[in-house]
Amino acid sequence: MTVYRTVATRKKVVNIPYMAVALFLILNGCAPVISKELRSQVAREITFKEILKDPEAYKGKVVLWGA
């Protein structure tokens, strides 16, 4: 039988393992998604419109688009 420690907050009981998982998820949400190494390879001068005009000219280039 597993016994979980609990913390009482405003008449509610919250399990510590759930709090640890929630904290882990919140902190991971702040981490960058794309590595610095990959971001350093991005050709920032290329625009989306340029690639639409001639996709073959930019084959092999690393681009980054976001919204």
C-alpha positions, 0 to 999 in steps of 0.5 A, spaced: 500 500 500 502 506 497 501 512 502 502 519 499 503 525 503 498 531 502 498 538 503 492 542 505 490 548 502 484 552 503 480 546 505 482 542 499 487 536 500 492 536 494 497 530 493 504 532 493 506 527 487 500 531 483 503 537 485 510 535 482 508 533 476 504 540 475 510 543 477 514 539 472 509 541 466 509 548 467 517 549 467 517 545 461 513 549 458 518 555 458 523 551 455 525 553 448 522 548 443 528 549 438 535 548 440 540 553 439 544 549 434 539 549 429 537 556 430 544 558 428 543 554 422 537 558 420 537 563 414 533 569 416 534 573 410 529 568 406 522 570 406 516 565 405 514 569 399 521 568 396 520 561 397 513 560 394 516 564 388 521 559 387 522 553 392 527 549 388 532 555 389 532 554 396 532 547 397 537 545 402 536 551 406 534 551 413 528 556 414 524 558 420 517 560 420 512 562 426 505 565 427 
